[in-house]
Amino acid sequence: MVQAMVHISENANQILNIVKAMYSLKDKSEAIEKVVLSFGEDLLEPELRPEFIQKIAQISKEKTINIGNLENFRKRYGMT
């Protein structure tokens, strides 16, 4: 386990006290760990939103268009 001395604002301190009370934690170290780990889940393994999954499923069902190369793509979509 790593130990660290931290300086936090009064507002952050109040939030840690609330987290500590909500989850019946022993001390602020556990509250800090709870907050960091719950925030970290979103950073390390973000879940895909259901709307995004539906959109990708719809796109994957669409018929593909063979455009050949980049030059053909530009001609087809007026990008020349």
N, CA, C and O atoms as a CHARMM CRD file, in Angstrom:
* protein
*
  320
    1    1 MET  N      0.84500  -1.16800   0.00000 PROA 1      0.00000
    2    1 MET  CA     0.00000   0.00000   0.00000 PROA 1      0.00000
    3    1 MET  C      0.89500   1.23800   0.00000 PROA 1      0.00000
    4    1 MET  O      1.92200   1.26800   0.67900 PROA 1      0.00000
    5    2 VAL  N      0.51200   2.23300  -0.74500 PROA 2      0.00000
    6    2 VAL  CA     1.25200   3.47800  -0.84000 PROA 2      0.00000
    7    2 VAL  C      0.65800   4.49200   0.12000 PROA 2      0.00000
    8    2 VAL  O     -0.56100   4.58800   0.26100 PROA 2      0.00000
    9    3 GLN  N      1.52000   5.24300   0.77400 PROA 3      0.00000
   10    3 GLN  CA     1.04900   6.30200   1.65100 PROA 3      0.00000
   11    3 GLN  C      1.37900   7.63600   1.01200 PROA 3      0.00000
   12    3 GLN  O      2.42600   7.78500   0.38100 PROA 3      0.00000
   13    4 ALA  N      0.48800   8.60800   1.17100 PROA 4      0.00000
   14    4 ALA  CA     0.70800   9.92900   0.60200 PROA 4      0.00000
   15    4 ALA  C      0.11800  10.99600   1.51700 PROA 4      0.00000
   16    4 ALA  O     -0.92900  10.80500   2.13600 PROA 4      0.00000
   17    5 MET  N      0.80800  12.10500   1.58000 PROA 5      0.00000
   18    5 MET  CA     0.26600  13.26000   2.29600 PROA 5      0.00000
   19    5 MET  C     -0.36000  14.14600   1.22700 PROA 5      0.00000
   20    5 MET  O      0.30100  14.50600   0.25300 PROA 5      0.00000
   21    6 VAL  N     -1.62400  14.49800   1.40100 PROA 6      0.00000
   22    6 VAL  CA    -2.31300  15.29200   0.39100 PROA 6      0.00000
   23    6 VAL  C     -2.85700  16.57400   1.00000 PROA 6      0.00000
   24    6 VAL  O     -3.20900  16.62500   2.17900 PROA 6      0.00000
   25    7 HSD  N     -2.91600  17.59400   0.17900 PROA 7      0.00000
   26    7 HSD  CA    -3.52800  18.86500   0.57000 PROA 7      0.00000
   27    7 HSD  C     -4.78700  19.00800  -0.26600 PROA 7      0.00000
   28    7 HSD  O     -4.72700  18.98700  -1.49600 PROA 7      0.00000
   29    8 ILE  N     -5.92700  19.15500   0.39700 PROA 8      0.00000
   30    8 ILE  CA    -7.19600  19.28000  -0.31100 PROA 8      0.00000
   31    8 ILE  C     -7.94300  20.50600   0.19300 PROA 8      0.00000
   32    8 ILE  O     -7.70100  21.00000   1.29500 PROA 8      0.00000
   33    9 SER  N     -8.84200  20.97400  -0.63000 PROA 9      0.00000
   34    9 SER  CA    -9.63500  22.14300  -0.24100 PROA 9      0.00000
   35    9 SER  C    -10.67000  21.74700   0.81300 PROA 9      0.00000
   36    9 SER  O    -10.91700  20.56400   1.04600 PROA 9      0.00000
   37   10 GLU  N    -11.26300  22.74700   1.43500 PROA 10     0.00000
   38   10 GLU  CA   -12.31100  22.49300   2.43000 PROA 10     0.00000
   39   10 GLU  C    -13.50900  21.80300   1.78900 PROA 10     0.00000
   40   10 GLU  O    -14.13300  20.93200   2.39400 PROA 10     0.00000
   41   11 ASN  N    -13.82200  22.19900   0.56300 PROA 11     0.00000
   42   11 ASN  CA   -14.93500  21.58900  -0.16700 PROA 11     0.00000
   43   11 ASN  C    -14.66000  20.09900  -0.43000 PROA 11     0.00000
   44   11 ASN  O    -15.54100  19.26100  -0.23500 PROA 11     0.00000
   45   12 ALA  N    -13.45000  19.77800  -0.86800 PROA 12     0.00000
   46   12 ALA  CA   -13.07900  18.38100  -1.10100 PROA 12     0.00000
   47   12 ALA  C    -13.12700  17.59200   0.20000 PROA 12     0.00000
   48   12 ALA  O    -13.53400  16.43000   0.21000 PROA 12     0.00000
   49   13 ASN  N    -12.72000  18.21000   1.27900 PROA 13     0.00000
   50   13 ASN  CA   -12.76300  17.56800   2.58300 PROA 13     0.00000
   51   13 ASN  C    -14.19600  17.22300   2.98700 PROA 13     0.00000
   52   13 ASN  O    -14.46000  16.13600   3.50000 PROA 13     0.00000
   53   14 GLN  N    -15.11800  18.16200   2.75000 PROA 14     0.00000
   54   14 GLN  CA   -16.52400  17.91700   3.06600 PROA 14     0.00000
   55   14 GLN  C    -17.07100  16.76400   2.22300 PROA 14     0.00000
   56   14 GLN  O    -17.81800  15.91900   2.71700 PROA 14     0.00000
   57   15 ILE  N    -16.69300  16.74300   0.95800 PROA 15     0.00000
   58   15 ILE  CA   -17.15000  15.65500   0.07000 PROA 15     0.00000
   59   15 ILE  C    -16.62600  14.31700   0.56700 PROA 15     0.00000
   60   15 ILE  O    -17.36100  13.33100   0.59000 PROA 15     0.00000
   61   16 LEU  N    -15.36600  14.27800   0.96200 PROA 16     0.00000
   62   16 LEU  CA   -14.80100  13.02800   1.49300 PROA 16     0.00000
   63   16 LEU  C    -15.52100  12.59300   2.76100 PROA 16     0.00000
   64   16 LEU  O    -15.75400  11.40000   2.95600 PROA 16     0.00000
   65   17 ASN  N    -15.87500  13.53100   3.62100 PROA 17     0.00000
   66   17 ASN  CA   -16.63100  13.18700   4.82800 PROA 17     0.00000
   67   17 ASN  C    -18.00000  12.60500   4.47400 PROA 17     0.00000
   68   17 ASN  O    -18.46700  11.67400   5.13100 PROA 17     0.00000
   69   18 ILE  N    -18.63500  13.14300   3.45200 PROA 18     0.00000
   70   18 ILE  CA   -19.93800  12.62100   3.02400 PROA 18     0.00000
   71   18 ILE  C    -19.78300  11.21300   2.46600 PROA 18     0.00000
   72   18 ILE  O    -20.56500  10.32200   2.79500 PROA 18     0.00000
   73   19 VAL  N    -18.76900  11.01100   1.61700 PROA 19     0.00000
   74   19 VAL  CA   -18.51900   9.67300   1.04600 PROA 19     0.00000
   75   19 VAL  C    -18.21600   8.68700   2.16300 PROA 19     0.00000
   76   19 VAL  O    -18.71700   7.56300   2.16100 PROA 19     0.00000
   77   20 LYS  N    -17.40000   9.10800   3.10900 PROA 20     0.00000
   78   20 LYS  CA   -17.04500   8.25800   4.24900 PROA 20     0.00000
   79   20 LYS  C    -18.29800   7.82700   5.00800 PROA 20     0.00000
   80   20 LYS  O    -18.43600   6.66000   5.37400 PROA 20     0.00000
   81   21 ALA  N    -19.21300   8.77300   5.24400 PROA 21     0.00000
   82   21 ALA  CA   -20.44100   8.46400   5.97500 PROA 21     0.00000
   83   21 ALA  C    -21.39300   7.59800   5.14000 PROA 21     0.00000
   84   21 ALA  O    -21.99400   6.65600   5.65600 PROA 21     0.00000
   85   22 MET  N    -21.52500   7.92100   3.86300 PROA 22     0.00000
   86   22 MET  CA   -22.45700   7.17500   3.00000 PROA 22     0.00000
   87   22 MET  C    -22.11200   5.69200   2.90500 PROA 22     0.00000
   88   22 MET  O    -23.00100   4.84000   2.88500 PROA 22     0.00000
   89   23 TYR  N    -20.82300   5.39100   2.84900 PROA 23     0.00000
   90   23 TYR  CA   -20.39900   4.00500   2.65500 PROA 23     0.00000
   91   23 TYR  C    -19.86000   3.37100   3.93100 PROA 23     0.00000
   92   23 TYR  O    -19.27200   2.29000   3.88000 PROA 23     0.00000
   93   24 SER  N    -20.05000   4.01900   5.06300 PROA 24     0.00000
   94   24 SER  CA   -19.58800   3.51500   6.37200 PROA 24     0.00000
   95   24 SER  C    -18.11400   3.11600   6.33600 PROA 24     0.00000
   96   24 SER  O    -17.73500   2.02400   6.76000 PROA 24     0.00000
   97   25 LEU  N    -17.30900   4.01500   5.82700 PROA 25     0.00000
   98   25 LEU  CA   -15.87400   3.74000   5.72500 PROA 25     0.00000
   99   25 LEU  C    -15.18200   4.13400   7.02300 PROA 25     0.00000
  100   25 LEU  O    -15.67900   4.96500   7.78300 PROA 25     0.00000
  101   26 LYS  N    -14.02500   3.52100   7.26000 PROA 26     0.00000
  102   26 LYS  CA   -13.30800   3.75600   8.51100 PROA 26     0.00000
  103   26 LYS  C    -12.63800   5.12400   8.56100 PROA 26     0.00000
  104   26 LYS  O    -12.65000   5.79400   9.59400 PROA 26     0.00000
  105   27 ASP  N    -12.05300   5.53400   7.43500 PROA 27     0.00000
  106   27 ASP  CA   -11.33000   6.80500   7.44200 PROA 27     0.00000
  107   27 ASP  C    -11.35500   7.45100   6.06100 PROA 27     0.00000
  108   27 ASP  O    -11.91000   6.90600   5.10800 PROA 27     0.00000
  109   28 LYS  N    -10.73600   8.63100   5.98200 PROA 28     0.00000
  110   28 LYS  CA   -10.74000   9.36900   4.72500 PROA 28     0.00000
  111   28 LYS  C     -9.90200   8.68100   3.65300 PROA 28     0.00000
  112   28 LYS  O    -10.14200   8.87600   2.46100 PROA 28     0.00000
  113   29 SER  N     -8.93200   7.88800   4.06000 PROA 29     0.00000
  114   29 SER  CA    -8.13900   7.13800   3.08700 PROA 29     0.00000
  115   29 SER  C     -9.04100   6.20100   2.28500 PROA 29     0.00000
  116   29 SER  O     -8.90400   6.09100   1.06700 PROA 29     0.00000
  117   30 GLU  N     -9.94800   5.53900   2.96500 PROA 30     0.00000
  118   30 GLU  CA   -10.89100   4.65300   2.28300 PROA 30     0.00000
  119   30 GLU  C    -11.84100   5.46100   1.40300 PROA 30     0.00000
  120   30 GLU  O    -12.22500   5.01000   0.32400 PROA 30     0.00000
  121   31 ALA  N    -12.21800   6.64800   1.85700 PROA 31     0.00000
  122   31 ALA  CA   -13.09700   7.50600   1.05200 PROA 31     0.00000
  123   31 ALA  C    -12.39000   7.96000  -0.21900 PROA 31     0.00000
  124   31 ALA  O    -12.98100   7.96700  -1.29900 PROA 31     0.00000
  125   32 ILE  N    -11.12300   8.33900  -0.08500 PROA 32     0.00000
  126   32 ILE  CA   -10.34000   8.73300  -1.26400 PROA 32     0.00000
  127   32 ILE  C    -10.24600   7.56600  -2.23200 PROA 32     0.00000
  128   32 ILE  O    -10.44200   7.74000  -3.43500 PROA 32     0.00000
  129   33 GLU  N     -9.94800   6.38700  -1.72200 PROA 33     0.00000
  130   33 GLU  CA    -9.83600   5.20500  -2.57900 PROA 33     0.00000
  131   33 GLU  C    -11.15500   4.91200  -3.28700 PROA 33     0.00000
  132   33 GLU  O    -11.16400   4.58200  -4.47300 PROA 33     0.00000
  133   34 LYS  N    -12.26600   5.03000  -2.56700 PROA 34     0.00000
  134   34 LYS  CA   -13.59700   4.79000  -3.15000 PROA 34     0.00000
  135   34 LYS  C    -13.85600   5.75400  -4.30800 PROA 34     0.00000
  136   34 LYS  O    -14.28200   5.33800  -5.38500 PROA 34     0.00000
  137   35 VAL  N    -13.59500   7.04300  -4.08000 PROA 35     0.00000
  138   35 VAL  CA   -13.83400   8.05900  -5.10700 PROA 35     0.00000
  139   35 VAL  C    -12.92700   7.82700  -6.31200 PROA 35     0.00000
  140   35 VAL  O    -13.38600   7.86400  -7.45400 PROA 35     0.00000
  141   36 VAL  N    -11.65700   7.58900  -6.06300 PROA 36     0.00000
  142   36 VAL  CA   -10.70000   7.40400  -7.15700 PROA 36     0.00000
  143   36 VAL  C    -11.02400   6.15800  -7.96700 PROA 36     0.00000
  144   36 VAL  O    -10.98300   6.20000  -9.19600 PROA 36     0.00000
  145   37 LEU  N    -11.34200   5.06300  -7.31400 PROA 37     0.00000
  146   37 LEU  CA   -11.64300   3.83200  -8.04200 PROA 37     0.00000
  147   37 LEU  C    -12.93400   3.94000  -8.83600 PROA 37     0.00000
  148   37 LEU  O    -13.01600   3.42500  -9.95100 PROA 37     0.00000
  149   38 SER  N    -13.94400   4.60000  -8.28400 PROA 38     0.00000
  150   38 SER  CA   -15.20200   4.73800  -9.02800 PROA 38     0.00000
  151   38 SER  C    -15.00400   5.66400 -10.22600 PROA 38     0.00000
  152   38 SER  O    -15.58700   5.43300 -11.28500 PROA 38     0.00000
  153   39 PHE  N    -14.19900   6.69600 -10.07200 PROA 39     0.00000
  154   39 PHE  CA   -13.88400   7.58100 -11.19400 PROA 39     0.00000
  155   39 PHE  C    -13.01200   6.85300 -12.20700 PROA 39     0.00000
  156   39 PHE  O    -13.18000   7.02000 -13.41500 PROA 39     0.00000
  157   40 GLY  N    -12.08700   6.05100 -11.71300 PROA 40     0.00000
  158   40 GLY  CA   -11.15500   5.32600 -12.58300 PROA 40     0.00000
  159   40 GLY  C    -11.81800   4.29500 -13.46200 PROA 40     0.00000
  160   40 GLY  O    -11.32200   4.00800 -14.55200 PROA 40     0.00000
  161   41 GLU  N    -12.93000   3.72800 -13.02000 PROA 41     0.00000
  162   41 GLU  CA   -13.63700   2.74600 -13.84400 PROA 41     0.00000
  163   41 GLU  C    -14.03900   3.34800 -15.17600 PROA 41     0.00000
  164   41 GLU  O    -13.95500   2.68900 -16.21200 PROA 41     0.00000
  165   42 ASP  N    -14.47600   4.59900 -15.15400 PROA 42     0.00000
  166   42 ASP  CA   -14.86500   5.27100 -16.38300 PROA 42     0.00000
  167   42 ASP  C    -13.66900   5.53600 -17.27500 PROA 42     0.00000
  168   42 ASP  O    -13.79100   5.52000 -18.50000 PROA 42     0.00000
  169   43 LEU  N    -12.52400   5.77800 -16.68000 PROA 43     0.00000
  170   43 LEU  CA   -11.32000   6.05300 -17.46400 PROA 43     0.00000
  171   43 LEU  C    -10.72300   4.78500 -18.05500 PROA 43     0.00000
  172   43 LEU  O    -10.30800   4.76700 -19.21300 PROA 43     0.00000
  173   44 LEU  N    -10.68200   3.72900 -17.25700 PROA 44     0.00000
  174   44 LEU  CA   -10.00500   2.51700 -17.69300 PROA 44     0.00000
  175   44 LEU  C    -10.86100   1.62600 -18.58300 PROA 44     0.00000
  176   44 LEU  O    -10.35900   1.06100 -19.55500 PROA 44     0.00000
  177   45 GLU  N    -12.12900   1.49500 -18.26900 PROA 45     0.00000
  178   45 GLU  CA   -13.01300   0.62100 -19.03400 PROA 45     0.00000
  179   45 GLU  C    -14.35700   1.30400 -19.26600 PROA 45     0.00000
  180   45 GLU  O    -15.36200   0.93000 -18.66200 PROA 45     0.00000
  181   46 PRO  N    -14.36900   2.30300 -20.14300 PROA 46     0.00000
  182   46 PRO  CA   -15.64800   2.99200 -20.37400 PROA 46     0.00000
  183   46 PRO  C    -16.63800   2.08100 -21.08900 PROA 46     0.00000
  184   46 PRO  O    -16.27400   1.34400 -22.00600 PROA 46     0.00000
  185   47 GLU  N    -17.87900   2.14200 -20.66200 PROA 47     0.00000
  186   47 GLU  CA   -18.92100   1.36400 -21.32300 PROA 47     0.00000
  187   47 GLU  C    -19.44900   2.13900 -22.50700 PROA 47     0.00000
  188   47 GLU  O    -19.50100   3.36900 -22.49000 PROA 47     0.00000
  189   48 LEU  N    -19.84000   1.41200 -23.53300 PROA 48     0.00000
  190   48 LEU  CA   -20.43500   2.05800 -24.69500 PROA 48     0.00000
  191   48 LEU  C    -21.89200   2.36700 -24.40100 PROA 48     0.00000
  192   48 LEU  O    -22.59900   1.56300 -23.79500 PROA 48     0.00000
  193   49 ARG  N    -22.32800   3.52300 -24.82900 PROA 49     0.00000
  194   49 ARG  CA   -23.72100   3.89700 -24.62700 PROA 49     0.00000
  195   49 ARG  C    -24.61700   3.02400 -25.49400 PROA 49     0.00000
  196   49 ARG  O    -24.24200   2.67100 -26.61200 PROA 49     0.00000
  197   50 PRO  N    -25.80100   2.67100 -24.99100 PROA 50     0.00000
  198   50 PRO  CA   -26.71400   1.81900 -25.75800 PROA 50     0.00000
  199   50 PRO  C    -27.06400   2.40500 -27.13100 PROA 50     0.00000
  200   50 PRO  O    -27.23000   1.66400 -28.10000 PROA 50     0.00000
  201   51 GLU  N    -27.17400   3.74100 -27.21300 PROA 51     0.00000
  202   51 GLU  CA   -27.49800   4.36900 -28.50100 PROA 51     0.00000
  203   51 GLU  C    -26.37800   4.12700 -29.50400 PROA 51     0.00000
  204   51 GLU  O    -26.63000   3.88600 -30.68400 PROA 51     0.00000
  205   52 PHE  N    -25.13500   4.19500 -29.02400 PROA 52     0.00000
  206   52 PHE  CA   -23.99500   3.96900 -29.90000 PROA 52     0.00000
  207   52 PHE  C    -23.96500   2.53000 -30.39100 PROA 52     0.00000
  208   52 PHE  O    -23.68700   2.27800 -31.56300 PROA 52     0.00000
  209   53 ILE  N    -24.24700   1.59300 -29.51000 PROA 53     0.00000
  210   53 ILE  CA   -24.26600   0.18100 -29.89200 PROA 53     0.00000
  211   53 ILE  C    -25.34000  -0.07000 -30.94200 PROA 53     0.00000
  212   53 ILE  O    -25.11100  -0.80900 -31.89900 PROA 53     0.00000
  213   54 GLN  N    -26.51600   0.54000 -30.76900 PROA 54     0.00000
  214   54 GLN  CA   -27.59300   0.38800 -31.76300 PROA 54     0.00000
  215   54 GLN  C    -27.18400   0.97200 -33.10500 PROA 54     0.00000
  216   54 GLN  O    -27.43500   0.37000 -34.14900 PROA 54     0.00000
  217   55 LYS  N    -26.56100   2.12900 -33.08300 PROA 55     0.00000
  218   55 LYS  CA   -26.14800   2.77700 -34.32300 PROA 55     0.00000
  219   55 LYS  C    -25.11800   1.91300 -35.06400 PROA 55     0.00000
  220   55 LYS  O    -25.21100   1.74100 -36.28000 PROA 55     0.00000
  221   56 ILE  N    -24.16600   1.38700 -34.34900 PROA 56     0.00000
  222   56 ILE  CA   -23.15000   0.52300 -34.95800 PROA 56     0.00000
  223   56 ILE  C    -23.79500  -0.73700 -35.51600 PROA 56     0.00000
  224   56 ILE  O    -23.41900  -1.19200 -36.59600 PROA 56     0.00000
  225   57 ALA  N    -24.75400  -1.30500 -34.80400 PROA 57     0.00000
  226   57 ALA  CA   -25.45600  -2.49900 -35.29600 PROA 57     0.00000
  227   57 ALA  C    -26.19700  -2.18200 -36.59200 PROA 57     0.00000
  228   57 ALA  O    -26.18100  -2.99000 -37.52100 PROA 57     0.00000
  229   58 GLN  N    -26.84800  -1.01900 -36.66900 PROA 58     0.00000
  230   58 GLN  CA   -27.54900  -0.62100 -37.89000 PROA 58     0.00000
  231   58 GLN  C    -26.56700  -0.43400 -39.03900 PROA 58     0.00000
  232   58 GLN  O    -26.82000  -0.89100 -40.15300 PROA 58     0.00000
  233   59 ILE  N    -25.45400   0.23100 -38.77600 PROA 59     0.00000
  234   59 ILE  CA   -24.45600   0.46800 -39.81500 PROA 59     0.00000
  235   59 ILE  C    -23.88300  -0.84400 -40.33000 PROA 59     0.00000
  236   59 ILE  O    -23.65200  -0.99600 -41.52900 PROA 59     0.00000
  237   60 SER  N    -23.65400  -1.78800 -39.43100 PROA 60     0.00000
  238   60 SER  CA   -23.06900  -3.06200 -39.85700 PROA 60     0.00000
  239   60 SER  C    -24.02300  -3.87200 -40.73300 PROA 60     0.00000
  240   60 SER  O    -23.58000  -4.74100 -41.48400 PROA 60     0.00000
  241   61 LYS  N    -25.33700  -3.59700 -40.64700 PROA 61     0.00000
  242   61 LYS  CA   -26.31800  -4.30300 -41.46800 PROA 61     0.00000
  243   61 LYS  C    -26.45800  -3.68700 -42.86700 PROA 61     0.00000
  244   61 LYS  O    -26.98200  -4.32700 -43.77900 PROA 61     0.00000
  245   62 GLU  N    -25.98800  -2.43800 -43.03200 PROA 62     0.00000
  246   62 GLU  CA   -26.11600  -1.76300 -44.31300 PROA 62     0.00000
  247   62 GLU  C    -25.23000  -2.41400 -45.36200 PROA 62     0.00000
  248   62 GLU  O    -24.17400  -2.97000 -45.06200 PROA 62     0.00000
  249   63 LYS  N    -25.69600  -2.32400 -46.60100 PROA 63     0.00000
  250   63 LYS  CA   -24.93400  -2.87100 -47.71600 PROA 63     0.00000
  251   63 LYS  C    -23.71400  -1.98400 -47.95800 PROA 63     0.00000
  252   63 LYS  O    -23.81600  -0.75800 -47.94500 PROA 63     0.00000
  253   64 THR  N    -22.57600  -2.60700 -48.17600 PROA 64     0.00000
  254   64 THR  CA   -21.36400  -1.84300 -48.41100 PROA 64     0.00000
  255   64 THR  C    -21.31200  -1.36300 -49.85900 PROA 64     0.00000
  256   64 THR  O    -21.89800  -1.97800 -50.75000 PROA 64     0.00000
  257   65 ILE  N    -20.61900  -0.28100 -50.07700 PROA 65     0.00000
  258   65 ILE  CA   -20.47400   0.29700 -51.41000 PROA 65     0.00000
  259   65 ILE  C    -19.00600   0.18700 -51.80500 PROA 65     0.00000
  260   65 ILE  O    -18.12400   0.64500 -51.07800 PROA 65     0.00000
  261   66 ASN  N    -18.75200  -0.41400 -52.94400 PROA 66     0.00000
  262   66 ASN  CA   -17.38800  -0.52900 -53.43200 PROA 66     0.00000
  263   66 ASN  C    -17.06500   0.73000 -54.23300 PROA 66     0.00000
  264   66 ASN  O    -17.62900   0.95100 -55.30500 PROA 66     0.00000
  265   67 ILE  N    -16.17200   1.53900 -53.72000 PROA 67     0.00000
  266   67 ILE  CA   -15.81600   2.78200 -54.40700 PROA 67     0.00000
  267   67 ILE  C    -14.44900   2.69400 -55.05100 PROA 67     0.00000
  268   67 ILE  O    -14.04600   3.60700 -55.77100 PROA 67     0.00000
  269   68 GLY  N    -13.73700   1.62500 -54.80700 PROA 68     0.00000
  270   68 GLY  CA   -12.42200   1.45900 -55.42400 PROA 68     0.00000
  271   68 GLY  C    -11.34000   2.14800 -54.62300 PROA 68     0.00000
  272   68 GLY  O    -10.94800   1.68400 -53.55200 PROA 68     0.00000
  273   69 ASN  N    -10.85900   3.26300 -55.15200 PROA 69     0.00000
  274   69 ASN  CA    -9.75300   3.95500 -54.49000 PROA 69     0.00000
  275   69 ASN  C    -10.17300   5.36200 -54.06200 PROA 69     0.00000
  276   69 ASN  O    -11.32800   5.75200 -54.23800 PROA 69     0.00000
  277   70 LEU  N     -9.24500   6.10700 -53.50800 PROA 70     0.00000
  278   70 LEU  CA    -9.53600   7.44000 -52.99800 PROA 70     0.00000
  279   70 LEU  C     -9.97700   8.38400 -54.11300 PROA 70     0.00000
  280   70 LEU  O    -10.84900   9.22800 -53.90200 PROA 70     0.00000
  281   71 GLU  N     -9.39400   8.25000 -55.27200 PROA 71     0.00000
  282   71 GLU  CA    -9.77200   9.10600 -56.40300 PROA 71     0.00000
  283   71 GLU  C    -11.23200   8.87500 -56.79500 PROA 71     0.00000
  284   71 GLU  O    -11.96300   9.83200 -57.04500 PROA 71     0.00000
  285   72 ASN  N    -11.65500   7.62500 -56.84900 PROA 72     0.00000
  286   72 ASN  CA   -13.05900   7.31100 -57.15600 PROA 72     0.00000
  287   72 ASN  C    -13.99200   7.85500 -56.07100 PROA 72     0.00000
  288   72 ASN  O    -15.08100   8.34600 -56.36600 PROA 72     0.00000
  289   73 PHE  N    -13.56000   7.76400 -54.83600 PROA 73     0.00000
  290   73 PHE  CA   -14.35500   8.29200 -53.72400 PROA 73     0.00000
  291   73 PHE  C    -14.56700   9.79000 -53.88900 PROA 73     0.00000
  292   73 PHE  O    -15.68300  10.28800 -53.74400 PROA 73     0.00000
  293   74 ARG  N    -13.49800  10.49600 -54.18900 PROA 74     0.00000
  294   74 ARG  CA   -13.59200  11.94800 -54.35400 PROA 74     0.00000
  295   74 ARG  C    -14.50100  12.31700 -55.51100 PROA 74     0.00000
  296   74 ARG  O    -15.27500  13.26800 -55.40700 PROA 74     0.00000
  297   75 LYS  N    -14.42300  11.57000 -56.62900 PROA 75     0.00000
  298   75 LYS  CA   -15.29300  11.82800 -57.76800 PROA 75     0.00000
  299   75 LYS  C    -16.74800  11.57900 -57.39800 PROA 75     0.00000
  300   75 LYS  O    -17.62700  12.37400 -57.72800 PROA 75     0.00000
  301   76 ARG  N    -16.99100  10.47800 -56.71500 PROA 76     0.00000
  302   76 ARG  CA   -18.35600  10.10200 -56.36700 PROA 76     0.00000
  303   76 ARG  C    -19.03200  11.12500 -55.45200 PROA 76     0.00000
  304   76 ARG  O    -20.22100  11.41000 -55.59100 PROA 76     0.00000
  305   77 TYR  N    -18.25600  11.67200 -54.51600 PROA 77     0.00000
  306   77 TYR  CA   -18.82700  12.57600 -53.52700 PROA 77     0.00000
  307   77 TYR  C    -18.46700  14.04400 -53.77800 PROA 77     0.00000
  308   77 TYR  O    -18.58100  14.87800 -52.87900 PROA 77     0.00000
  309   78 GLY  N    -18.03900  14.34700 -54.98000 PROA 78     0.00000
  310   78 GLY  CA   -17.77100  15.73800 -55.37400 PROA 78     0.00000
  311   78 GLY  C    -16.69000  16.43000 -54.58000 PROA 78     0.00000
  312   78 GLY  O    -16.82900  17.59700 -54.21200 PROA 78     0.00000
  313   79 MET  N    -15.64300  15.73400 -54.32200 PROA 79     0.00000
  314   79 MET  CA   -14.56300  16.30700 -53.51900 PROA 79     0.00000
  315   79 MET  C    -13.32400  16.59400 -54.35300 PROA 79     0.00000
  316   79 MET  O    -12.21800  16.66200 -53.81700 PROA 79     0.00000
  317   80 THR  N    -13.49900  16.76500 -55.65800 PROA 80     0.00000
  318   80 THR  CA   -12.31600  17.02200 -56.50400 PROA 80     0.00000
  319   80 THR  C    -12.04400  18.48000 -56.66800 PROA 80     0.00000
  320   80 THR  O    -11.08900  18.85700 -57.34700 PROA 80     0.00000
